[in-house]
Amino acid sequence: MDEFVLIKKYFQKISNNNPGAKKLNDDVFFDKKRNLAVSIDTYNEGVHFPDFKLPHLVIKKILRSSISDLIVKGVTPEYYFISASGNKNKFTKKNLKKISKSLNQEQKKYNLKLSGGDTTNSKKVSFSVSTIGFSKGIILRNKAKLNDDIYVTGNIGDSFLGLKILKKKIKVVSKLKKYFINKFYCPSLPYKISKELHKFANTSIDVSDGLISDLAKLINNQKLSFEVSINKIPTSKNLQFYLKKYNKKKHKFIFSGEDYQMLFTAPSKKRSLIKSITNKFNQKVTIIGKINAGYKKNSLKLDNKSLNISNFKGYSHKF
Protein backbone atom coordinates (compact mmCIF):
# COMPACT_ATOMS: atom_id res chain seq x y z
CA MET A 1 0.00 0.00 0.00
CA ASP A 2 1.14 3.60 -0.44
CA GLU A 3 1.73 5.99 2.46
CA PHE A 4 -1.67 7.67 2.24
CA VAL A 5 -3.62 4.41 2.32
CA LEU A 6 -1.49 3.32 5.28
CA ILE A 7 -2.26 6.51 7.21
CA LYS A 8 -5.97 6.39 6.46
CA LYS A 9 -6.37 2.69 7.29
CA TYR A 10 -4.33 2.45 10.47
CA PHE A 11 -3.89 5.87 12.04
CA GLN A 12 -6.61 8.31 10.97
CA LYS A 13 -9.24 7.00 13.39
CA ILE A 14 -7.03 7.33 16.44
CA SER A 15 -6.53 11.03 15.70
CA ASN A 16 -10.27 11.78 15.63
CA ASN A 17 -10.24 13.15 19.18
CA ASN A 18 -7.68 15.77 18.13
CA PRO A 19 -9.08 18.49 15.82
CA GLY A 20 -5.62 20.01 15.36
CA ALA A 21 -4.45 16.86 13.58
CA LYS A 22 -6.83 17.63 10.66
CA LYS A 23 -7.61 13.90 10.34
CA LEU A 24 -3.97 13.42 9.30
CA ASN A 25 -4.94 14.78 5.89
CA ASP A 26 -2.86 17.92 5.87
CA ASP A 27 0.82 18.78 6.14
CA VAL A 28 0.65 20.42 9.57
CA PHE A 29 -0.88 20.21 13.03
CA PHE A 30 -2.72 23.40 13.97
CA ASP A 31 -4.05 24.31 17.42
CA LYS A 32 -6.28 27.33 16.87
CA LYS A 33 -6.56 28.18 20.58
CA ARG A 34 -2.79 28.41 20.93
CA ASN A 35 -2.17 29.74 17.39
CA LEU A 36 0.33 26.89 17.09
CA ALA A 37 1.38 25.18 13.83
CA VAL A 38 3.76 22.20 13.70
CA SER A 39 5.14 20.08 10.87
CA ILE A 40 7.44 17.06 10.95
CA ASP A 41 9.37 15.31 8.19
CA THR A 42 11.92 12.50 7.90
CA TYR A 43 14.66 12.28 5.26
CA ASN A 44 16.63 9.15 4.47
CA GLU A 45 19.84 8.67 2.52
CA GLY A 46 19.14 6.88 -0.76
CA VAL A 47 15.50 8.01 -0.73
CA HIS A 48 15.35 11.77 -0.23
CA PHE A 49 18.96 12.46 -1.22
CA PRO A 50 21.24 10.13 -3.22
CA ASP A 51 24.21 10.10 -0.85
CA PHE A 52 26.00 12.14 1.81
CA LYS A 53 28.90 13.43 -0.29
CA LEU A 54 27.64 17.02 -0.02
CA PRO A 55 26.51 17.30 3.62
CA HIS A 56 26.43 21.10 3.56
CA LEU A 57 23.85 20.97 0.74
CA VAL A 58 21.91 17.96 2.02
CA ILE A 59 21.16 19.75 5.28
CA LYS A 60 19.97 22.85 3.42
CA LYS A 61 17.59 20.78 1.31
CA ILE A 62 16.23 19.08 4.42
CA LEU A 63 15.60 22.28 6.33
CA ARG A 64 14.05 24.13 3.39
CA SER A 65 11.72 21.30 2.48
CA SER A 66 10.68 21.09 6.15
CA ILE A 67 9.83 24.76 6.59
CA SER A 68 8.05 24.68 3.23
CA ASP A 69 5.15 22.86 4.90
CA LEU A 70 4.50 25.87 7.13
CA ILE A 71 5.18 28.54 4.53
CA VAL A 72 2.49 27.23 2.18
CA LYS A 73 0.01 27.37 5.05
CA GLY A 74 0.64 31.07 5.52
CA VAL A 75 2.66 30.44 8.67
CA THR A 76 6.11 31.90 9.36
CA PRO A 77 8.44 29.20 10.77
CA GLU A 78 10.23 30.28 13.95
CA TYR A 79 11.72 27.22 15.64
CA TYR A 80 13.02 23.88 14.45
CA PHE A 81 14.14 20.64 16.07
CA ILE A 82 16.43 18.23 14.25
CA SER A 83 17.26 14.60 14.98
CA ALA A 84 20.14 12.95 13.14
CA SER A 85 21.10 9.31 12.63
CA GLY A 86 24.46 8.31 11.21
CA ASN A 87 27.89 6.93 12.00
CA LYS A 88 31.51 8.01 12.42
CA ASN A 89 32.20 7.59 8.70
CA LYS A 90 29.45 10.04 7.77
CA PHE A 91 29.43 12.33 10.79
CA THR A 92 33.12 13.21 10.64
CA LYS A 93 34.39 16.43 12.23
CA LYS A 94 34.74 17.91 8.76
CA ASN A 95 31.17 17.05 7.80
CA LEU A 96 29.73 18.21 11.12
CA LYS A 97 31.44 21.59 10.69
CA LYS A 98 29.90 21.89 7.23
CA ILE A 99 26.46 20.98 8.58
CA SER A 100 26.75 23.47 11.42
CA LYS A 101 27.81 26.25 9.05
CA SER A 102 24.93 25.55 6.65
CA LEU A 103 22.35 25.46 9.45
CA ASN A 104 23.64 28.80 10.69
CA GLN A 105 23.31 30.26 7.19
CA GLU A 106 19.75 28.95 6.85
CA GLN A 107 18.78 30.29 10.27
CA LYS A 108 19.89 33.78 9.24
CA LYS A 109 18.18 33.52 5.85
CA TYR A 110 14.81 32.39 7.23
CA ASN A 111 15.01 33.84 10.76
CA LEU A 112 14.89 30.41 12.43
CA LYS A 113 16.12 29.16 15.81
CA LEU A 114 17.50 25.69 16.48
CA SER A 115 15.64 24.51 19.57
CA GLY A 116 16.62 20.88 20.22
CA GLY A 117 16.86 17.41 18.73
CA ASP A 118 18.50 14.03 19.15
CA THR A 119 21.34 11.91 17.73
CA THR A 120 21.54 8.15 17.20
CA ASN A 121 23.95 5.73 15.55
CA SER A 122 22.90 4.00 12.34
CA LYS A 123 24.34 2.58 9.10
CA LYS A 124 22.63 5.11 6.86
CA VAL A 125 22.17 8.82 7.37
CA SER A 126 18.69 9.99 8.33
CA PHE A 127 17.25 13.26 9.62
CA SER A 128 13.90 14.14 11.20
CA VAL A 129 12.94 17.79 11.40
CA SER A 130 10.08 19.43 13.28
CA THR A 131 9.25 23.06 12.57
CA ILE A 132 7.06 25.34 14.64
CA GLY A 133 5.32 28.62 13.86
CA PHE A 134 2.47 30.72 15.22
CA SER A 135 -0.55 32.06 13.38
CA LYS A 136 -4.19 32.95 13.95
CA GLY A 137 -5.15 30.71 11.04
CA ILE A 138 -3.78 28.51 8.28
CA ILE A 139 -4.60 27.81 4.65
CA LEU A 140 -6.14 24.34 4.75
CA ARG A 141 -6.39 21.61 2.13
CA ASN A 142 -9.76 20.81 0.58
CA LYS A 143 -10.99 24.40 0.56
CA ALA A 144 -10.86 24.98 -3.19
CA LYS A 145 -13.87 26.59 -4.86
CA LEU A 146 -15.47 25.83 -8.21
CA ASN A 147 -13.82 27.85 -11.01
CA ASP A 148 -10.81 28.78 -8.88
CA ASP A 149 -7.63 29.57 -10.76
CA ILE A 150 -4.77 27.16 -10.04
CA TYR A 151 -1.45 28.90 -9.40
CA VAL A 152 2.12 27.76 -8.90
CA THR A 153 5.04 29.89 -7.72
CA GLY A 154 8.53 29.93 -9.23
CA ASN A 155 9.62 27.32 -11.77
CA ILE A 156 8.99 23.59 -11.99
CA GLY A 157 11.36 20.82 -13.09
CA ASP A 158 14.84 22.10 -12.22
CA SER A 159 15.13 19.88 -9.15
CA PHE A 160 14.27 16.71 -11.07
CA LEU A 161 16.95 17.41 -13.66
CA GLY A 162 19.41 18.09 -10.83
CA LEU A 163 18.63 14.69 -9.34
CA LYS A 164 19.15 13.01 -12.72
CA ILE A 165 22.55 14.68 -12.98
CA LEU A 166 23.51 13.57 -9.47
CA LYS A 167 22.55 10.00 -10.34
CA LYS A 168 24.70 10.29 -13.50
CA LYS A 169 21.72 9.57 -15.74
CA ILE A 170 22.12 12.86 -17.59
CA LYS A 171 25.23 14.75 -18.68
CA VAL A 172 25.30 18.52 -19.21
CA VAL A 173 27.97 21.22 -19.40
CA SER A 174 29.48 22.26 -16.08
CA LYS A 175 27.58 25.56 -15.83
CA LEU A 176 24.21 23.85 -16.20
CA LYS A 177 25.33 21.01 -13.94
CA LYS A 178 26.05 23.43 -11.12
CA TYR A 179 22.74 25.25 -11.61
CA PHE A 180 20.50 22.16 -11.60
CA ILE A 181 22.28 20.44 -8.71
CA ASN A 182 21.94 23.63 -6.68
CA LYS A 183 18.20 23.72 -7.46
CA PHE A 184 17.86 20.14 -6.20
CA TYR A 185 19.55 20.92 -2.90
CA CYS A 186 18.53 24.57 -2.43
CA PRO A 187 14.99 25.17 -3.72
CA SER A 188 13.93 28.82 -3.93
CA LEU A 189 11.11 28.96 -1.40
CA PRO A 190 8.25 31.49 -1.88
CA TYR A 191 8.98 32.71 1.65
CA LYS A 192 8.20 36.40 1.22
CA ILE A 193 4.57 36.02 0.10
CA SER A 194 3.70 33.52 2.83
CA LYS A 195 2.29 36.18 5.17
CA GLU A 196 0.09 37.51 2.37
CA LEU A 197 -1.36 34.12 1.43
CA HIS A 198 -4.45 34.56 3.61
CA LYS A 199 -5.51 37.53 1.50
CA PHE A 200 -6.15 35.50 -1.65
CA ALA A 201 -5.65 31.72 -1.42
CA ASN A 202 -8.54 29.34 -0.77
CA THR A 203 -6.29 26.30 -0.38
CA SER A 204 -2.58 25.58 -0.67
CA ILE A 205 0.09 22.85 -0.66
CA ASP A 206 3.77 22.61 -1.62
CA VAL A 207 4.99 20.71 -4.67
CA SER A 208 6.99 17.93 -3.05
CA ASP A 209 5.77 14.60 -4.46
CA GLY A 210 4.89 15.96 -7.90
CA LEU A 211 2.63 18.69 -9.25
CA ILE A 212 -0.25 16.43 -10.31
CA SER A 213 0.05 14.20 -7.26
CA ASP A 214 0.04 17.17 -4.90
CA LEU A 215 -2.84 18.85 -6.71
CA ALA A 216 -4.89 15.67 -6.32
CA LYS A 217 -4.09 15.64 -2.58
CA LEU A 218 -5.06 19.29 -2.33
CA ILE A 219 -8.69 18.54 -3.23
CA ASN A 220 -8.89 14.85 -2.32
CA ASN A 221 -11.99 15.18 -0.10
CA GLN A 222 -13.90 17.53 -2.38
CA LYS A 223 -16.31 16.81 -5.18
CA LEU A 224 -14.18 18.82 -7.56
CA SER A 225 -11.69 18.17 -10.34
CA PHE A 226 -8.84 20.06 -11.94
CA GLU A 227 -7.69 20.99 -15.42
CA VAL A 228 -4.01 21.82 -16.00
CA SER A 229 -2.21 22.98 -19.14
CA ILE A 230 1.35 21.70 -19.56
CA ASN A 231 2.13 24.68 -21.81
CA LYS A 232 1.39 27.06 -18.92
CA ILE A 233 3.54 25.32 -16.30
CA PRO A 234 6.53 27.65 -15.74
CA THR A 235 10.09 26.46 -16.33
CA SER A 236 13.44 28.21 -15.98
CA LYS A 237 15.44 29.51 -18.94
CA ASN A 238 18.07 26.88 -18.17
CA LEU A 239 15.56 24.04 -18.35
CA GLN A 240 14.10 25.47 -21.55
CA PHE A 241 17.61 25.61 -23.01
CA TYR A 242 18.28 21.99 -22.02
CA LEU A 243 14.99 20.75 -23.49
CA LYS A 244 15.62 22.53 -26.78
CA LYS A 245 19.30 21.59 -27.07
CA TYR A 246 18.74 17.89 -26.38
CA ASN A 247 15.30 17.66 -28.03
CA LYS A 248 13.54 16.56 -24.85
CA LYS A 249 9.84 16.75 -24.00
CA LYS A 250 8.84 19.20 -21.28
CA HIS A 251 6.24 16.90 -19.72
CA LYS A 252 8.94 14.31 -18.98
CA PHE A 253 10.64 16.67 -16.51
CA ILE A 254 7.98 18.63 -14.61
CA PHE A 255 5.90 16.11 -12.67
CA SER A 256 8.40 14.33 -10.42
CA GLY A 257 8.36 16.70 -7.45
CA GLU A 258 11.07 18.10 -5.16
CA ASP A 259 10.33 21.62 -6.39
CA TYR A 260 8.97 22.95 -3.07
CA GLN A 261 6.99 25.65 -4.79
CA MET A 262 3.59 26.82 -3.61
CA LEU A 263 0.57 25.32 -5.37
CA PHE A 264 -2.62 27.19 -4.52
CA THR A 265 -6.07 28.07 -5.78
CA ALA A 266 -7.78 31.45 -5.73
CA PRO A 267 -10.91 33.03 -7.25
CA SER A 268 -10.45 34.86 -10.54
CA LYS A 269 -11.55 38.13 -8.90
CA LYS A 270 -8.30 38.03 -6.88
CA ARG A 271 -6.04 38.11 -9.96
CA SER A 272 -5.17 41.80 -9.71
CA LEU A 273 -4.52 41.53 -5.97
CA ILE A 274 -2.25 38.52 -6.46
CA LYS A 275 -0.35 40.32 -9.21
CA SER A 276 0.11 43.37 -7.01
CA ILE A 277 1.36 41.38 -4.00
CA THR A 278 3.66 39.08 -5.95
CA ASN A 279 5.14 41.99 -7.93
CA LYS A 280 5.84 43.77 -4.65
CA PHE A 281 7.89 40.82 -3.42
CA ASN A 282 9.34 39.97 -6.85
CA GLN A 283 7.76 36.51 -6.65
CA LYS A 284 6.96 34.73 -9.89
CA VAL A 285 3.48 33.16 -9.99
CA THR A 286 1.67 31.53 -12.90
CA ILE A 287 -1.90 30.42 -13.52
CA ILE A 288 -1.64 26.85 -14.84
CA GLY A 289 -5.28 25.74 -14.82
CA LYS A 290 -8.63 25.85 -13.07
CA ILE A 291 -10.86 23.94 -10.66
CA ASN A 292 -13.83 22.22 -12.31
CA ALA A 293 -16.95 20.44 -11.11
CA GLY A 294 -16.59 16.97 -9.66
CA TYR A 295 -18.48 15.22 -12.45
CA LYS A 296 -15.60 16.10 -14.78
CA LYS A 297 -12.43 14.02 -14.77
CA ASN A 298 -9.09 15.49 -13.79
CA SER A 299 -7.50 16.72 -16.99
CA LEU A 300 -3.93 17.31 -18.14
CA LYS A 301 -3.62 18.97 -21.53
CA LEU A 302 -0.73 19.42 -23.93
CA ASP A 303 -1.71 21.88 -26.64
CA ASN A 304 -5.26 20.71 -27.37
CA LYS A 305 -4.67 17.05 -26.52
CA SER A 306 -5.55 15.35 -23.25
CA LEU A 307 -2.82 13.13 -21.80
CA ASN A 308 -3.29 10.05 -19.62
CA ILE A 309 -3.03 11.64 -16.19
CA SER A 310 -2.14 8.33 -14.50
CA ASN A 311 1.29 8.58 -16.18
CA PHE A 312 2.14 11.69 -14.17
CA LYS A 313 1.36 10.78 -10.57
CA GLY A 314 4.77 11.61 -9.14
CA TYR A 315 6.34 9.96 -6.09
CA SER A 316 4.74 7.97 -3.29
CA HIS A 317 6.34 5.86 -0.57
CA LYS A 318 5.30 2.21 -0.85
CA PHE A 319 5.03 -0.23 2.04
TIDOZA-504625 format. One line per field, with one value per residue (C-alpha): residue number from 1; residue in three letters; x, y, z. Coordinates in pm, whole numbers, m for minus. Layout:
# residues N
pos (NUM,...) $
code (ALA,...) $
c1 (X,...) $
c2 (Y,...) $
c3 (Z,...) $
***
This chain:
# residues 319
pos (1,2,3,4,5,6,7,8,9,10,11,12,13,14,15,16,17,18,19,20,21,22,23,24,25,26,27,28,29,30,31,32,33,34,35,36,37,38,39,40,41,42,43,44,45,46,47,48,49,50,51,52,53,54,55,56,57,58,59,60,61,62,63,64,65,66,67,68,69,70,71,72,73,74,75,76,77,78,79,80,81,82,83,84,85,86,87,88,89,90,91,92,93,94,95,96,97,98,99,100,101,102,103,104,105,106,107,108,109,110,111,112,113,114,115,116,117,118,119,120,121,122,123,124,125,126,127,128,129,130,131,132,133,134,135,136,137,138,139,140,141,142,143,144,145,146,147,148,149,150,151,152,153,154,155,156,157,158,159,160,161,162,163,164,165,166,167,168,169,170,171,172,173,174,175,176,177,178,179,180,181,182,183,184,185,186,187,188,189,190,191,192,193,194,195,196,197,198,199,200,201,202,203,204,205,206,207,208,209,210,211,212,213,214,215,216,217,218,219,220,221,222,223,224,225,226,227,228,229,230,231,232,233,234,235,236,237,238,239,240,241,242,243,244,245,246,247,248,249,250,251,252,253,254,255,256,257,258,259,260,261,262,263,264,265,266,267,268,269,270,271,272,273,274,275,276,277,278,279,280,281,282,283,284,285,286,287,288,289,290,291,292,293,294,295,296,297,298,299,300,301,302,303,304,305,306,307,308,309,310,311,312,313,314,315,316,317,318,319) $
code (MET,ASP,GLU,PHE,VAL,LEU,ILE,LYS,LYS,TYR,PHE,GLN,LYS,ILE,SER,ASN,ASN,ASN,PRO,GLY,ALA,LYS,LYS,LEU,ASN,ASP,ASP,VAL,PHE,PHE,ASP,LYS,LYS,ARG,ASN,LEU,ALA,VAL,SER,ILE,ASP,THR,TYR,ASN,GLU,GLY,VAL,HIS,PHE,PRO,ASP,PHE,LYS,LEU,PRO,HIS,LEU,VAL,ILE,LYS,LYS,ILE,LEU,ARG,SER,SER,ILE,SER,ASP,LEU,ILE,VAL,LYS,GLY,VAL,THR,PRO,GLU,TYR,TYR,PHE,ILE,SER,ALA,SER,GLY,ASN,LYS,ASN,LYS,PHE,THR,LYS,LYS,ASN,LEU,LYS,LYS,ILE,SER,LYS,SER,LEU,ASN,GLN,GLU,GLN,LYS,LYS,TYR,ASN,LEU,LYS,LEU,SER,GLY,GLY,ASP,THR,THR,ASN,SER,LYS,LYS,VAL,SER,PHE,SER,VAL,SER,THR,ILE,GLY,PHE,SER,LYS,GLY,ILE,ILE,LEU,ARG,ASN,LYS,ALA,LYS,LEU,ASN,ASP,ASP,ILE,TYR,VAL,THR,GLY,ASN,ILE,GLY,ASP,SER,PHE,LEU,GLY,LEU,LYS,ILE,LEU,LYS,LYS,LYS,ILE,LYS,VAL,VAL,SER,LYS,LEU,LYS,LYS,TYR,PHE,ILE,ASN,LYS,PHE,TYR,CYS,PRO,SER,LEU,PRO,TYR,LYS,ILE,SER,LYS,GLU,LEU,HIS,LYS,PHE,ALA,ASN,THR,SER,ILE,ASP,VAL,SER,ASP,GLY,LEU,ILE,SER,ASP,LEU,ALA,LYS,LEU,ILE,ASN,ASN,GLN,LYS,LEU,SER,PHE,GLU,VAL,SER,ILE,ASN,LYS,ILE,PRO,THR,SER,LYS,ASN,LEU,GLN,PHE,TYR,LEU,LYS,LYS,TYR,ASN,LYS,LYS,LYS,HIS,LYS,PHE,ILE,PHE,SER,GLY,GLU,ASP,TYR,GLN,MET,LEU,PHE,THR,ALA,PRO,SER,LYS,LYS,ARG,SER,LEU,ILE,LYS,SER,ILE,THR,ASN,LYS,PHE,ASN,GLN,LYS,VAL,THR,ILE,ILE,GLY,LYS,ILE,ASN,ALA,GLY,TYR,LYS,LYS,ASN,SER,LEU,LYS,LEU,ASP,ASN,LYS,SER,LEU,ASN,ILE,SER,ASN,PHE,LYS,GLY,TYR,SER,HIS,LYS,PHE) $
c1 (0,114,173,m167,m362,m149,m226,m597,m637,m433,m389,m661,m924,m703,m653,m1027,m1024,m768,m908,m562,m445,m683,m761,m397,m494,m286,82,65,m88,m272,m405,m628,m656,m279,m217,33,138,376,514,744,937,1192,1466,1663,1984,1914,1550,1535,1896,2124,2421,2600,2890,2764,2651,2643,2385,2191,2116,1997,1759,1623,1560,1405,1172,1068,983,805,515,450,518,249,1,64,266,611,844,1023,1172,1302,1414,1643,1726,2014,2110,2446,2789,3151,3220,2945,2943,3312,3439,3474,3117,2973,3144,2990,2646,2675,2781,2493,2235,2364,2331,1975,1878,1989,1818,1481,1501,1489,1612,1750,1564,1662,1686,1850,2134,2154,2395,2290,2434,2263,2217,1869,1725,1390,1294,1008,925,706,532,247,m55,m419,m515,m378,m460,m614,m639,m976,m1099,m1086,m1387,m1547,m1382,m1081,m763,m477,m145,212,504,853,962,899,1136,1484,1513,1427,1695,1941,1863,1915,2255,2351,2255,2470,2172,2212,2523,2530,2797,2948,2758,2421,2533,2605,2274,2050,2228,2194,1820,1786,1955,1853,1499,1393,1111,825,898,820,457,370,229,9,m136,m445,m551,m615,m565,m854,m629,m258,9,377,499,699,577,489,263,m25,5,4,m284,m489,m409,m506,m869,m889,m1199,m1390,m1631,m1418,m1169,m884,m769,m401,m221,135,213,139,354,653,1009,1344,1544,1807,1556,1410,1761,1828,1499,1562,1930,1874,1530,1354,984,884,624,894,1064,798,590,840,836,1107,1033,897,699,359,57,m262,m607,m778,m1091,m1045,m1155,m830,m604,m517,m452,m225,m35,11,136,366,514,584,789,934,776,696,348,167,m190,m164,m528,m863,m1086,m1383,m1695,m1659,m1848,m1560,m1243,m909,m750,m393,m362,m73,m171,m526,m467,m555,m282,m329,m303,m214,129,214,136,477,634,474,634,530,503) $
c2 (0,360,599,767,441,332,651,639,269,245,587,831,700,733,1103,1178,1315,1577,1849,2001,1686,1763,1390,1342,1478,1792,1878,2042,2021,2340,2431,2733,2818,2841,2974,2689,2518,2220,2008,1706,1531,1250,1228,915,867,688,801,1177,1246,1013,1010,1214,1343,1702,1730,2110,2097,1796,1975,2285,2078,1908,2228,2413,2130,2109,2476,2468,2286,2587,2854,2723,2737,3107,3044,3190,2920,3028,2722,2388,2064,1823,1460,1295,931,831,693,801,759,1004,1233,1321,1643,1791,1705,1821,2159,2189,2098,2347,2625,2555,2546,2880,3026,2895,3029,3378,3352,3239,3384,3041,2916,2569,2451,2088,1741,1403,1191,815,573,400,258,511,882,999,1326,1414,1779,1943,2306,2534,2862,3072,3206,3295,3071,2851,2781,2434,2161,2081,2440,2498,2659,2583,2785,2878,2957,2716,2890,2776,2989,2993,2732,2359,2082,2210,1988,1671,1741,1809,1469,1301,1468,1357,1000,1029,957,1286,1475,1852,2122,2226,2556,2385,2101,2343,2525,2216,2044,2363,2372,2014,2092,2457,2517,2882,2896,3149,3271,3640,3602,3352,3618,3751,3412,3456,3753,3550,3172,2934,2630,2558,2285,2261,2071,1793,1460,1596,1869,1643,1420,1717,1885,1567,1564,1929,1854,1485,1518,1753,1681,1882,1817,2006,2099,2182,2298,2170,2468,2706,2532,2765,2646,2821,2951,2688,2404,2547,2561,2199,2075,2253,2159,1789,1766,1656,1675,1920,1690,1431,1667,1863,1611,1433,1670,1810,2162,2295,2565,2682,2532,2719,2807,3145,3303,3486,3813,3803,3811,4180,4153,3852,4032,4337,4138,3908,4199,4377,4082,3997,3651,3473,3316,3153,3042,2685,2574,2585,2394,2222,2044,1697,1522,1610,1402,1549,1672,1731,1897,1942,2188,2071,1705,1535,1313,1005,1164,833,858,1169,1078,1161,996,797,586,221,m23) $
c3 (0,m44,246,224,232,528,721,646,729,1047,1204,1097,1339,1644,1570,1563,1918,1813,1582,1536,1358,1066,1034,930,589,587,614,957,1303,1397,1742,1687,2058,2093,1739,1709,1383,1370,1087,1095,819,790,526,447,252,m76,m73,m23,m122,m322,m85,181,m29,m2,362,356,74,202,528,342,131,442,633,339,248,615,659,323,490,713,453,218,505,552,867,936,1077,1395,1564,1445,1607,1425,1498,1314,1263,1121,1200,1242,870,777,1079,1064,1223,876,780,1112,1069,723,858,1142,905,665,945,1069,719,685,1027,924,585,723,1076,1243,1581,1648,1957,2022,1873,1915,1773,1720,1555,1234,910,686,737,833,962,1120,1140,1328,1257,1464,1386,1522,1338,1395,1104,828,465,475,213,58,56,m319,m486,m821,m1101,m888,m1076,m1004,m940,m890,m772,m923,m1177,m1199,m1309,m1222,m915,m1107,m1366,m1083,m934,m1272,m1298,m947,m1034,m1350,m1574,m1759,m1868,m1921,m1940,m1608,m1583,m1620,m1394,m1112,m1161,m1160,m871,m668,m746,m620,m290,m243,m372,m393,m140,m188,165,122,10,283,517,237,143,361,150,m165,m142,m77,m38,m67,m66,m162,m467,m305,m446,m790,m925,m1031,m726,m490,m671,m632,m258,m233,m323,m232,m10,m238,m518,m756,m1034,m1194,m1542,m1600,m1914,m1956,m2181,m1892,m1630,m1574,m1633,m1598,m1894,m1817,m1835,m2155,m2301,m2202,m2349,m2678,m2707,m2638,m2803,m2485,m2400,m2128,m1972,m1898,m1651,m1461,m1267,m1042,m745,m516,m639,m307,m479,m361,m537,m452,m578,m573,m725,m1054,m890,m688,m996,m971,m597,m646,m921,m701,m400,m595,m793,m465,m342,m685,m665,m989,m999,m1290,m1352,m1484,m1482,m1307,m1066,m1231,m1111,m966,m1245,m1478,m1477,m1379,m1699,m1814,m2153,m2393,m2664,m2737,m2652,m2325,m2180,m1962,m1619,m1450,m1618,m1417,m1057,m914,m609,m329,m57,m85,204) $
***
